[in-house]
Amino acid sequence: MRERAEGGTLQCSGRGVGPAELTLIREVVAGCAGLSRMELAHTVCELLGWTRPRGALKGRECREFLERLEARGLVALPAKRPGRPAGSRTLVPATARADPGVPLTGTVGDLGPIGLEEVREPAQRLLFRELVGRYHYRGHAVPFGAHLRYLAYAAHPARGVVGCVQFSSPAWRLAVRDHWIGWDEAARRRNLQRVVTNSRFLLLPWVRVHNLASTVLARAVRRLAADWPARYAVAPLLVETLVDPQYAGTCYRAANWLALGATAGRGRMDRAHRRHGAAPKTVWVYPLVREAARRLREG
């Protein structure tokens, strides 16, 4: 959740926070000193009705907002407790279940039908974290905001995991994406949550199967179109991803994604514009519906 001042009113992801709400937030923070930052965030969400369409509290976003208020000297939060905040790297143990398997080669047809399982159970979460943490070049990080994760399975020669896919909340601003959509500021705030980021995509390094990457991507996007509204009551219209320049993005092109251009290279958390050009990435998008850009412009 982003906080900024516009005309004297605080803005959190496009929602105005007026003086009365700010006073209530300050009273909650001052009067509930024994709560953790996340507990304070949940309390504020409950009082102000900050929820997702299906009723879940926007706890992580609210906590980030409270920390922005603290940085401006508007509230005094309790000390951070041990934990893994969104975006943090996690300790990934190496276990036998994620050790390299028997090399797989050939074509997608050789593996039988490719299946996707949504990560829900603790054992699935641990496996996903270990595989991504050990084998993805960016490692594993706690996702920002709303997210869905999948394990991709091959049926032959024996059923086993061949990859991992993660979708999460969109980037707040991406110049080339925003230009391609053509939305104004009001439309961007109104419709940003109809954009979803493919924040991790991994095929296990011992799996060298022709066309597998584009096949997994295509199936994951179809699952996303059904699973995201079921989980969050928001129908996504566009999927985006950021690809490091060391990779050509061939699998995205093969899966009919569109390359829009490069980012400014600052990263999600560089709101002070100190890292411009430090790590540019190529932006790819995949429209989930016809005329996705127009629908994102018009709402």
N, C-alpha and C positions, 0 to 999 in steps of 0.2 A: 504494500500500500504506500503510495507516494504522498508526501506532505509538502505543500508549498503555500505561499500567501498570494492571494489575488484579490485586490480591492479590499484588503483588511480581513478577508475570510480565508480560513485554512481550507485546503483542498486535499482530499484523500482519495486517490484514484477517481477523480472526477466528482466526488461527493463533497459538498460544502459542509464544513464544521463551524457553526456560528458561535458567538460568545456564550450562549446558554449551554450548548453542548460542551464547549471547552471548560466552562466552570464545573459542570458535572464531572468531566474526566478528572479535573484537578482535585475535586472533592473525593472521588473514588480512590485516587492514588494516595492522597494524604490520609484518608481514613482507613485504608486497608494495608497498613504497612507490613503485616505478616504474610501477605500473599507473594507468590513469585510473579515475575513479569508476565508469564503466560496466563496465570490465574487472573491477574489484573486485566489483561487483554480480553479474556473471556467475560469478565464481569462488565467491562465497558461495552462489549459487543451485545450482551444480553440487555443492558439498559437502553442502548441506542438502536437496537434492532439491526445491527450490522451482520447480516447473514447472507449466505448463498441462496440461490433460488429454491433449493430443496430444504432450506432451514438450518444447515450447518453453520456454526459461527465462523467468522473470518478472523480466527485467532491469530494466525501468523502475521497476517497483514496488519492487524491492529497493534500487535506488539511492535512491529517495525515503525508504525506511526508514533507510538508512545516514545520510542527511542529517538525519533526525530524531534519530538517536542522537548525531550530532555536535552538534546544537543542545543536547542535554542533557549534553554533556561526556563521553559514554561512549566515543567514538572520535575520532580526528583524521584526517580525510580529506585527500587531496592537493588542491591548488588546482584549481578548475574549469578545464577546457580549453574553448577556443572550440567552440561547437556550438549546437544548437537543442533545448533541453530541452522536455519535454512541456508544452503550454500556452503556449509562447512564440509571439510574433508572428513571421512570417517576411517577409523582403524579397520583394516580389512585383514583378518587372519587367513592364512593359507591352509586349506584342508584338502583331504584326498578327494572329496566330492567334486572339487573344481580343478583338479589337476588335469593336464592335457590328456585327451583321449586318443583313441585310434584315429589316425588321419582319414578324413573323408574327402573323396574326389569324385569327379564325374559331373552329372547334370542333376537338376532338380528332380527330374523324373526318377532318378535312381534312389532318391531318398523317400519315395512314396509321398503321400499327402503331407504338406507342412502345416502343423497346427500351432495355434497361439493359446496360451493360458494366461489369464490375468493374474498378476501377483497379488495374492490376498492373504495366504496363510504365512505364519512366522517362518516356516522352513523355506517357503518360496522367497520371502524377503531376504533371508540370509544368503540363499544361493545367488539371487540377483545381485546383491551387494558385493559378494565375493567375486563373481564373474566379471562384473563391470570394474570393480576395484583392481583386479589383477590384470585384466586384458584390454581395457579401454584406455586410449592414450591420455584421456583427461581424468581417469579414475572415477571413483564414486563420490557423489556429493548429495547432501540432503536436498530434495527437490524444493523449488519455490512454489508456494501456493498449491493450487489444484494440480493433481497429477494422476496418471495411470501408467502402470508398468506391465510388460508382458515378457514371458519366456517363450521362445520359438522352439518347437520340437520337430525332429524328423522321425518318420515311422520306420525307416529301413536304413541299414541292415538290422538295427535294433533301435527301439525308441530311446531318444536322448536329446538333450538340449543342444541346439546349434547356434542360438543367438539370444540377444536381449534388446528390447525396445522400450524407451521411456518417453512419455509425453507429459508436458507440464505447462504452467502458465506462460503467456507470451511475454516477449520483451516489451518494456514500457514504450520505448521509441526505437524504431529502425528507419533511418532516413529513406533507404531505397524501397523498403516495404511500404512505408507511408506514402511515398511518391507514387508507387505503382497503384495503390488503392485510390489515391486522390482524395482522401477524406480530410475534412477540416478538423480543428481541435475538438469541437463539440461531438462530431461523429466518432472520432477516435476514442474519446472517453466513453461514449455510449456503447460502442460495439467492440472494444478491444478484447473483451472476454470471449468473443466468437472466433478469436484466433488462438491456436494452440501450437506450442513449440515441441518439435521432436528433439528433445534435449540430450538423449543418448541413443545410439544405434551401434550394436556390436554383433559381428559374426565371430565366433570363436576362432582363434588363429589356426587351429588344426583342421578347420573346415574350409576346403577349397573347392567349392561346387559352383559350376557355371550358372549364372542367373539366379542364384539363391538370394543374394542381397536384394535385388529388385522385387523378387517374389515375396520375401518377408515384409518389405516396406509396403507393398501394395495390400497385403492382407492386414497388416497392422493399421493402415489408414482406414480400411473398411471397418475393422473392429472399432476403431476410435469413433467413427461417425455414429455408431450405435451405442457404445459404452459410455462416452462422455455425457450425452444428455441423460442417460439413465442414472449416472452418478451425480451430476451437477445441475441437471435441469436446464442446461444451456446447449443449444445445437451449434456446434462449431461450423464455420463456413470456410476456413482457410487453415492450413497447416504450414508452419515455417520451420526452417532449421538453419543453423550456422555451420558451415564446413570450413575447417582449417585449410589454408592455401596449399599445404603439403599434400592434400588429397584432391583429386580431380572431381569428385562428386559424381563419378560415372554411374553408380547405382541409382542415384536420384534422377539423373537424366534418363536412364533406362526405365524408371518407373513413372516417367512423364511429369516430373517436377520441373519448375521454371527457375532458371538462374537469373536473379535480379541485379546483382552487383555486389560490391564490397561494403562492409560496415565501416564506421569511423575508427574501429579498433579500440574503443574505450572499455568495453565490458559493461555488464549489467549494473554494477555497483559504483561506477565512476561518475557520480553526479556532480563532482567539482570540475570535471573536464581536465583532469591532470594526466590522463593516459591516452590522449588523442593519437591515433596511429600506431599504438603500441602492439596491438594484436588484431589486425583486420581479418575478417572472415567473409566468405562468400555466402550471401543470403539466397536460399532456395525456398520456393513456396509451392504448395499443391492445393488448388481450389477443390473443395469438397462438393460444391454445387455450381451450377451454371451462373455466370455473371456474379461471381463471388465479390469482386471488387465493387461493383455497383451496389450490391446489397449491404456491404460494409460501409459504403459512403452514405447510403440513404436510410439504413436502419430498418 
